């Protein structure tokens, strides 16, 4: 009799479908599974955005430091008592940046091929002229300012600094420290530090950017640059 009653209840349950309690259990389990899946997808998305921004910042920092290095490496020390050169003056200066507090301004001069003979030094090994190129990476005399050798001024200098818009700026300054050329080389920079020790200049750049998902990402990179020219 009991066996018949049990079979009758089972048939009735199958006929009527799932009970409310069973449906609630299934919904709860499904919710837990979906929450876990969503958390995994969200973590993966956040990691992708963080990785993408980190790579972008590192590439920008490397590119910026490469530009500065290739140019600053050509700077050095001016000979004040040729040809002995026992008394020299470094052609690199570092000063505080008044527009972006706690950052530095880097200024320097480069050897100039004054007589256009393809050499920056004369027969006595002395640099013909210390000046600045208007355009980065250009060594032709046409990149100098003024253009004619007779009026070339050895007080022109190159300047690197951050502006208030978090941009790395390269400027060329004339004898009155007036900007005659200005170019933007990087963005998202929040710090520019420079120091000199003998003939080595150390530069550190810090960049920051907020990814589409997550908090701000900060990255920094430094380099030591040897000043190669003396004369």
URMO-V209149 format. One record per pair of residues at least 4 apart in sequence whose ideal C-beta (glycine too) atoms are under 7 Angstrom apart, sorted by the first residue. I is the first residue (numbers start at 1). GAP is how many residues later the second one is. Records with the same first field share a line. If there is no record, write none. Layout:
I->GAP, GAP
This chain:
1->4
2->4
3->4
4->4
5->4
6->4
7->4
8->4
9->4
10->4
11->4
12->4
18->4, 5
20->4
21->4
22->4
23->4
24->4
25->4
26->4
27->4
28->4
29->4
30->4
31->4
32->4
33->4
34->4
35->4
36->4
37->4
38->4
39->4
40->4
41->4
42->4
43->4
44->4
45->4, 168
46->4, 167, 168
47->4
48->4
49->4, 162, 163, 164, 165
50->4, 161, 164, 167
51->4
52->4
53->4, 156, 158, 164
54->4, 163, 165
55->4
56->4
57->4, 131, 150, 152, 160, 162
58->4, 161, 163
59->4
60->4, 126, 128, 147
61->4, 144, 146, 158, 160
62->4, 159
63->4, 123
64->4, 104, 121, 122, 141
65->4, 138, 140, 156, 158
66->4
67->4, 69, 118
68->4, 92, 135
69->4, 154, 156
71->65, 87
72->36, 129, 153
73->152, 153, 155
74->36, 37, 154, 155
75->16, 17, 33, 34, 35, 152, 154
76->15, 151, 152, 153, 154
77->11, 12, 13, 14, 153
78->10, 11, 13, 49, 52
79->6, 9, 47, 151, 152
80->7, 8, 9
81->4, 5, 6
82->42, 44
83->41, 42, 43
85->145, 146
88->142
91->17, 18, 39
92->16, 104, 109, 135
93->14
94->10, 12, 100, 101, 102
95->9, 10
96->8
97->6, 7, 8, 64, 65
99->64, 65
100->62, 64
103->59, 88, 89
104->88, 89, 90
105->54, 56
106->53, 54, 88
107->50, 51, 52
108->49, 50
109->21, 22, 23, 48
110->21, 22, 23, 48
111->9, 16, 19, 118
112->8, 16, 17, 18, 19, 32, 40
113->4, 5, 6, 7, 15, 28
114->14, 15, 35, 38
115->13, 34
116->25, 33
120->7, 8
121->4, 5, 6, 7, 110
122->4, 6
125->106
126->105
127->102, 104
129->23, 25
130->24
131->13, 21, 22, 23, 25
132->24, 25, 26, 40
133->5, 10, 11
134->9, 11, 38, 47
135->8
136->34
138->5
142->5
144->8
145->11, 27, 35
146->5, 6, 7
153->22
155->20
156->16, 17, 18
157->16
158->12, 14
159->12, 14
160->8, 10
161->8, 31
162->4, 5, 6, 27, 30
163->4, 6
166->21, 22, 23, 24
167->17, 19, 20, 22
168->17, 18, 21
169->13, 15
170->13, 15
171->8, 10, 11
172->8, 9
173->4, 5, 6
174->4, 6
188->19, 20, 21
189->16, 17, 18
190->16, 17, 18
191->14, 15
192->13
193->11
194->7, 8, 9
195->7
196->5
199->27, 28
200->24, 25, 26
201->24, 26
202->20, 22
203->19, 20, 22
204->16, 18
205->15, 16
206->12, 14
207->12
208->8, 9, 10
209->7, 8
210->6
211->6
